[in-house]
Amino acid sequence: MVAPWLVRRLLIVRAPMSSPNSCAKRCPSRTRRDILVVALLCLPLSVACGGAVTAPDGTSPADGGSSGSDGASSDVTTTNDCGTATEGAACSREGESCSSGCTNPCQFCNLLQCSGGHWTRLEAPPAPCTDASARTHPDARVSWQGPGGVTGYGPAIVVSGSGVIQVWQNQPSFPPAGAPMAPPDVTGHLTGDRVDALFDAWSSTSTAALPHAGPGAECEATVYVTMCTHCMPTAIRYGDASQMAPEMNAVWSWFDANVPSAAGHPRNFCRIQ
């Protein structure tokens, strides 16, 4: 038996033809050339529809009706012989289909169809769906830079929700919504759940009082975070890392644990020793 959601995924999209048969309303018949496909897809609904699959000319393929102008017939049966079906093996019930599992519409599904006397494998693509365990921050982004000193250069890091991490060891100030013009010194990739953990930590951090008052310094660090594509960004500028503590400790700890390059650890940006 093929699941109804799989029927909808496999159904060939063409202009439907009217038919008095109720099954045709759920699995509309197509051109005569496609009658075998339509018959295959309507098989799981045959019980609810009275066991008949109607062709455009009103005949039933199961009864040996005509499927083309050349008079060729398509014998389709709902008898299930899936227990012994294997790819390439001989089969006798033309048009019969068997699925192995196919319980999740969000995943690919493999079917076996009896075609030309042999079992042939077909693959149905997954349906568009949202998994409950899907990413929480796929479009989030953070850039962090700490230029300072006489040269106005310093480290920088950009982390995107896609999992890409880019680290620059020594770059001048750049627009925080962008990135340095020079290629990164280090590029890494993290899994979605690990990147989501960064933005979860940021979401749990109270930034209302940041930055705290602190000593003057020849440094201007900037952290710039957007949680989604159209979200308002949060930008915080400070002259000494002590102005971001203790609120930023959880976020800094994420960088310490996930970014191998020390240049990509924002807790050290503009830190006055």
Secondary structure, DSSP 8 states (H G I E B T S, - for coil): ---HHHHHHHS--------SSHHHHHS----GGGHHHHHHHHGGGTTTTTT----TTS--GGGT-B-STT--B--------GGG--TT-B-SSTT-EEES----TTS-EEEEEEETTEEEEEEE-------TT--S-TT-EEEEE--BTTTTEEEEEEEETTSEEEEEEEEE---TTS--SS--SEEEE--HHHHHHHHHHHHTS--TT-S------SB-EEEEEESSTTS--EEEEESSGGGGTTTTHHHHHHHHHH--SGGG-GGGTT---
